[in-house]
Amino acid sequence: MKIIKDSVHDHIQVDGVARDLLDTPEMQRLRRISQLGTVSLVYPSANHTRFEHSLGVYHLACEALDHLNVEGRQAERVHAAAVLHDVGHGPFSHNLESLTHRRTGRYHDDVHDLLADGAVGDVLREHDLDPNAVADLVAGEGRFGQLVSGELDVDRMDYLVRDAHHTGVPYGTIDHGRLVRELTFVDGELVLAEGNVQTAESLLVARALMNPTVYSHSVARISKAMLRRAGERLLDAPETGVDAETLQRMDDYDLIVALRSCEATGEFSRRLDQRDLFKRAVWAEIDDVPGGIIEADHETIREFEREIADEADVDPEHVILDVPSRPSMKESTTRVVVNGEIRRLGQQSALVEALRAAQYSQWRLGVYSPPELRDRVGRAAVDVLGLNIDGALVREVRDGLDATLDQFVD
């Protein structure tokens, strides 16, 4: 048995297949992948990694399995899946996932090939575990896959607390001990036992507050968009020999070196290194955006960028259009037992609609450019996109939450 000191869960005991997996190259690579990508450009202490998060997920999975009285081979499969659930992440975590997915068709949780080969596959087979069965759990399949990847998964329970701890914000605080203790299976579905509507609401509220404050902070979005653009240029530069599959297996340091070494990405690399970021030329609310733009695919968005650049008479590389997907709230589908029957949290909690409305009001379309070009780019973007913002280049912040966020923005 190995005991590891953790900043969130204190002491974590690691044994069996989990202990052997930790020392594989595939898991050690996660030490070099930041949990929050470019969020450290907003919150300097947010330098925690996917490796320590994986340990936390394993710890909470062990506690949940103990509570559910799950032992033996099934418990070991879940232990392995919990440790390995992020092993498929590329550099800077989710920041480049949309780029690599377009070219490989795989997301980070599609790890069947990765688990079947190499040191990870060897360790799993040494413990008489089928790599495909573990990969299915990572993808959220089956009864116990819900525990690893679902509405009540231990992944979410760890990252909310861990991300709040390392950014220093108070919003991700949840009672993960109670959440784990109140988990139960009813007809094969993972649910929270009777009397835990408020427990489920706490998870929902924490995620709803962390999203605008941390995960979708405007500076984090701008730097993420710049990193994606740099990654795209890296893949399109023939002299680098880097394809999407190679990029997926890099760590943060590999990518930084590749971006610095490539002429096509040198300027973006310099800006990210020196935090010389693009600024908001447009920051538009959802009701100001014409229909169809939010659903536009990647090529359509790039065409919009070219049109905006042409209208503003600037280099197309000085325009980035950032269109988030429509607001969604996966946690609202959490299942809770109320008066002996299973209900979705969205059906039971009045908070859900209020949080949906808040999420809707926080949504923003962004157009980013170098500071000296923001006025020209902003005017052109309003015209090209047909935005209904009365000629204003930047939608002024009008509520207390966004006012709080703006204190972090240069």
C-alpha positions in Angstrom: 0.0 0.0 0.0 1.1 3.5 -0.8 -0.1 6.6 1.1 0.0 9.9 -0.7 -0.5 13.3 0.9 -3.1 15.3 -1.1 -3.9 19.0 -0.8 -7.7 18.3 -0.9 -8.4 14.9 0.6 -5.4 14.8 3.0 -4.0 11.2 2.9 -5.0 8.9 0.0 -4.3 5.2 0.3 -3.4 3.6 -3.0 -3.2 -0.2 -3.4 -3.7 -3.0 -5.9 -4.1 -2.2 -9.6 -4.3 1.6 -8.9 -0.8 1.6 -7.3 0.7 -0.2 -10.3 -1.0 2.1 -12.8 0.4 5.2 -11.2 3.9 4.4 -12.2 3.1 3.8 -15.9 4.4 6.4 -18.4 0.9 7.1 -19.5 -0.2 8.2 -16.0 3.1 10.0 -15.2 2.4 12.1 -18.3 -0.6 13.6 -16.5 1.8 15.3 -14.1 2.7 17.5 -17.0 -0.9 18.4 -18.0 -2.5 21.3 -16.2 -6.0 20.6 -14.9 -7.4 24.0 -15.9 -5.4 24.8 -19.1 -4.9 28.5 -19.4 -6.9 29.5 -16.4 -3.6 30.1 -14.5 -3.4 33.3 -16.6 -6.3 34.5 -14.5 -5.7 32.7 -11.2 -1.9 32.3 -10.9 -2.2 29.5 -8.3 -4.3 27.3 -10.6 -1.3 25.1 -11.5 -2.7 21.7 -10.4 -2.5 18.8 -12.7 -4.6 16.0 -14.1 -2.4 13.6 -12.1 -3.5 14.8 -8.7 -7.1 15.1 -9.9 -6.9 11.5 -10.9 -5.8 10.5 -7.4 -8.7 12.4 -6.0 -11.2 10.7 -8.3 -9.7 7.3 -7.3 -10.0 8.3 -3.6 -13.7 9.2 -3.9 -14.4 6.1 -6.0 -13.0 4.0 -3.2 -15.2 5.7 -0.6 -18.3 5.2 -2.8 -17.6 1.6 -3.5 -17.0 0.9 0.2 -20.4 2.6 1.0 -22.1 0.5 -1.8 -20.4 -2.7 -0.5 -18.8 -3.4 -3.8 -15.7 -5.6 -3.6 -13.5 -7.9 -5.6 -13.0 -7.8 -9.3 -15.7 -5.3 -9.9 -14.2 -2.9 -7.4 -10.8 -3.2 -9.0 -12.2 -2.4 -12.4 -13.7 0.8 -11.1 -10.5 1.6 -9.2 -8.6 1.3 -12.5 -11.2 3.3 -14.5 -11.1 6.1 -11.8 -7.3 6.4 -12.0 -7.3 6.2 -15.8 -10.4 8.4 -16.5 -8.2 11.3 -17.8 -5.3 9.4 -19.3 -6.6 10.3 -22.8 -6.4 14.1 -22.3 -4.2 16.1 -24.6 -2.1 19.1 -23.6 -3.8 21.9 -21.6 -6.7 19.5 -20.9 -9.9 20.5 -22.7 -8.4 23.5 -24.5 -7.5 21.7 -27.7 -10.0 18.9 -27.6 -12.4 20.4 -30.1 -9.5 20.8 -32.5 -8.2 17.2 -32.2 -11.7 15.7 -32.2 -12.4 17.3 -35.6 -9.3 15.5 -37.0 -9.4 12.2 -35.2 -13.1 11.7 -34.2 -12.0 10.9 -30.6 -12.6 12.7 -27.4 -10.4 12.2 -24.3 -12.6 9.5 -22.8 -12.4 7.3 -25.9 -9.4 5.3 -24.5 -10.0 1.7 -25.7 -6.8 1.7 -27.9 -4.8 3.5 -25.3 -5.7 1.1 -22.5 -5.2 -2.0 -24.7 -1.5 -1.3 -25.5 1.6 -0.4 -23.7 2.3 -0.4 -20.0 -1.3 0.4 -19.0 -2.5 -2.7 -20.9 0.2 -4.8 -19.3 -0.7 -3.7 -15.8 -4.4 -4.3 -16.3 -3.8 -7.8 -17.7 -1.4 -8.6 -14.8 -4.3 -7.9 -12.5 -6.6 -10.0 -14.6 -8.6 -7.0 -15.8 -9.9 -6.7 -19.4 -8.7 -3.3 -20.8 -11.9 -3.0 -22.9 -14.1 -3.4 -19.8 -12.1 -0.7 -18.0 -12.3 1.6 -21.0 -16.1 1.1 -21.1 -16.3 2.3 -17.5 -14.2 5.4 -18.4 -16.7 6.2 -21.1 -19.6 6.0 -18.6 -21.0 2.7 -19.8 -22.8 0.2 -17.6 -24.0 0.3 -14.0 -20.7 1.4 -12.5 -19.7 3.6 -15.4 -22.2 6.1 -14.0 -19.9 6.5 -11.0 -16.9 7.4 -13.1 -18.7 9.5 -15.8 -22.3 10.5 -15.2 -24.5 13.1 -13.5 -23.3 12.0 -10.0 -19.8 11.0 -10.9 -16.8 11.3 -8.6 -14.9 13.1 -11.3 -17.2 16.2 -10.9 -17.1 15.9 -7.1 -13.3 16.1 -7.1 -12.7 18.8 -9.7 -15.1 21.3 -8.2 -13.5 21.2 -4.8 -9.9 20.9 -6.2 -10.4 23.8 -8.7 -11.9 26.0 -6.1 -9.0 25.2 -3.7 -6.3 26.0 -6.2 -7.9 29.1 -7.7 -8.8 30.4 -4.3 -12.5 31.1 -5.1 -15.2 29.8 -2.6 -17.8 28.8 -5.1 -16.8 25.1 -5.7 -17.3 24.1 -2.1 -19.5 21.0 -1.8 -20.1 18.4 0.8 -18.5 15.6 -1.3 -18.4 13.3 1.8 -22.2 13.4 2.1 -22.6 13.1 -1.7 -20.6 9.9 -1.7 -22.3 8.5 1.4 -25.8 9.1 0.0 -25.2 7.3 -3.4 -27.3 4.2 -4.0 -28.5 2.1 -7.0 -32.2 1.9 -7.7 -33.2 -0.4 -10.7 -29.6 0.0 -12.0 -29.6 3.8 -11.8 -27.2 5.7 -9.6 -29.2 8.1 -7.5 -29.1 10.1 -4.3 -31.1 8.5 -1.5 -34.2 10.0 0.1 -33.8 13.4 1.7 -31.0 14.7 -0.5 -32.6 17.2 -2.8 -30.5 20.0 -1.2 -27.4 17.8 -1.5 -28.0 17.5 -5.2 -28.7 21.3 -5.4 -25.3 22.1 -3.8 -23.6 20.3 -6.7 -25.7 22.2 -9.2 -25.0 25.6 -7.6 -21.3 25.0 -7.2 -21.0 24.2 -11.0 -23.2 27.1 -11.9 -21.0 29.5 -10.0 -17.7 28.1 -11.0 -18.5 28.3 -14.7 -18.5 32.1 -15.2 -16.0 32.7 -12.4 -13.4 30.2 -13.4 -14.1 27.9 -16.4 -15.6 30.6 -18.7 -13.8 33.7 -17.4 -13.3 36.0 -20.3 -9.5 36.0 -20.0 -9.5 32.2 -19.8 -11.7 32.1 -22.9 -9.5 34.5 -24.9 -6.3 32.6 -24.0 -8.0 29.2 -24.8 -9.1 30.6 -28.2 -5.6 31.8 -28.9 -4.1 28.5 -28.0 -6.6 26.7 -30.2 -5.6 28.9 -33.1 -2.0 28.3 -32.5 -2.6 24.5 -32.3 -4.5 24.6 -35.6 -1.6 26.5 -37.3 0.8 23.9 -35.9 -1.1 21.1 -37.4 -1.4 22.9 -40.7 2.4 23.6 -40.9 3.9 20.7 -43.0 7.4 21.2 -41.7 6.5 20.3 -38.1 5.4 16.7 -38.9 2.8 17.1 -36.0 -0.6 15.5 -36.7 -3.7 15.5 -34.5 -2.9 12.0 -33.0 0.6 13.2 -32.1 -0.8 16.4 -30.5 -3.2 14.3 -28.4 -0.3 12.5 -26.8 1.8 15.5 -26.1 2.0 17.1 -22.7 1.9 20.9 -22.0 5.7 21.2 -22.3 5.9 19.3 -25.5 3.3 21.7 -27.0 4.9 24.8 -25.7 8.2 23.8 -27.3 6.5 22.9 -30.6 4.7 26.3 -30.7 7.9 28.2 -29.9 9.8 26.3 -32.6 7.3 26.7 -35.4 7.5 29.9 -37.5 3.7 29.8 -38.2 2.9 29.8 -34.4 5.7 32.0 -33.1 3.6 35.1 -32.6 0.8 33.3 -30.8 3.4 31.5 -28.7 5.1 34.8 -27.7 1.7 36.3 -26.8 0.8 33.4 -24.6 4.2 33.2 -23.0 4.1 36.9 -22.1 0.4 37.2 -21.4 0.1 39.7 -24.2 -3.4 38.6 -25.0 -6.0 39.7 -27.5 -8.8 41.8 -26.0 -12.6 41.7 -26.4 -13.7 43.7 -29.5 -17.2 42.3 -29.0 -18.9 40.7 -26.0 -22.5 40.0 -27.1 -25.4 38.5 -25.1 -27.3 35.6 -26.5 -30.4 37.6 -27.4 -28.2 39.9 -29.5 -26.9 37.1 -31.8 -28.9 36.2 -34.9 -30.1 32.7 -35.3 -27.8 30.2 -36.9 -24.5 31.7 -35.7 -24.5 29.7 -32.4 -25.0 26.5 -34.4 -22.4 27.4 -37.0 -19.7 24.8 -37.7 -16.0 25.4 -37.6 -15.6 26.2 -41.2 -18.5 28.7 -41.1 -17.0 30.4 -38.1 -13.6 30.7 -39.9 -15.4 32.2 -42.9 -17.0 34.8 -40.6 -13.6 35.6 -39.2 -12.3 36.2 -42.8 -15.2 38.4 -43.6 -14.7 40.5 -40.4 -11.0 40.8 -41.1 -11.7 41.9 -44.7 -14.3 44.5 -43.5 -11.8 45.8 -40.9 -8.9 45.6 -43.3 -6.7 43.6 -40.9 -4.8 40.3 -41.1 -7.3 37.4 -40.6 -5.0 36.0 -37.9 -5.9 39.1 -35.9 -9.5 38.1 -35.6 -10.9 35.3 -33.5 -14.6 34.5 -33.2 -15.5 32.6 -30.1 -19.0 31.1 -30.1 -19.9 28.9 -27.1 -22.5 26.2 -27.4 -25.9 26.9 -26.1 -26.2 26.9 -22.3 -26.8 23.4 -20.8 -27.0 22.1 -17.3 -26.2 18.4 -17.2 -26.4 18.3 -13.4 -30.2 19.1 -13.6 -30.7 15.5 -14.7 -29.3 14.2 -11.5 -31.7 11.5 -10.0 -32.9 11.8 -6.4 -35.3 9.7 -4.4 -38.3 11.7 -3.3 -41.2 10.1 -1.4 -40.0 6.7 -2.5 -39.8 7.5 -6.3 -36.9 8.5 -8.5 -37.2 12.1 -9.8 -34.9 14.2 -11.9 -33.6 17.2 -10.0 -34.9 19.5 -12.7 -38.4 18.3 -11.9 -38.0 18.6 -8.1 -36.0 21.8 -7.5 -37.1 25.3 -8.1 -33.5 26.3 -8.2 -32.9 24.7 -11.5 -34.9 27.2 -13.6 -33.4 30.1 -11.7 -29.9 28.8 -12.5 -30.8 28.1 -16.1 -31.9 31.8 -16.4 -28.6 32.9 -14.8 -26.6 30.7 -17.2 -28.6 32.1 -20.1 -27.9 35.7 -19.0 -24.1 35.0 -18.6 -23.7 33.5 -22.1 -21.5 35.7 -24.4 -20.3 35.6 -27.9 -16.7 37.0 -28.1 -14.7 38.5 -30.9 -11.1 39.0 -30.0 -8.2 41.0 -31.5 -5.0 42.8 -30.6 -5.8 45.8 -28.4 -4.8 48.4 -31.1 -7.3 46.8 -33.5 -10.3 46.2 -31.3 -12.3 49.2 -32.4 -12.0 48.4 -36.1 -12.6 44.7 -35.6 -15.5 45.4 -33.3 -17.3 47.6 -35.8 -16.7 45.1 -38.6 -17.9 42.2 -36.4 -21.2 44.0 -35.5 -21.9 44.5 -39.3 -20.8 41.1 -40.6 -22.5 39.1 -37.9 -25.6 41.3 -37.7 -25.4 41.7 -34.0 -28.2 43.7 -32.3 -26.1 45.7 -29.9 -27.0 49.2 -31.0 -23.6 50.0 -32.4 -21.8 49.3 -29.1 -18.5 47.5 -29.7 -18.4 45.9 -26.2 -21.5 45.1 -24.3 -21.0 46.8 -21.0 -21.4 44.6 -17.9 -24.7 45.3 -16.2 -25.0 42.8 -13.4 -23.1 42.3 -10.2 -21.6 38.9 -11.2 -20.0 40.2 -14.3 -18.8 43.3 -12.5 -17.0 41.0 -10.1 -15.5 39.1 -13.0 -14.2 42.2 -14.6 -11.9 43.0 -11.7 -9.7 40.2 -13.0 -9.6 41.5 -16.6 -6.8 43.8 -17.7 
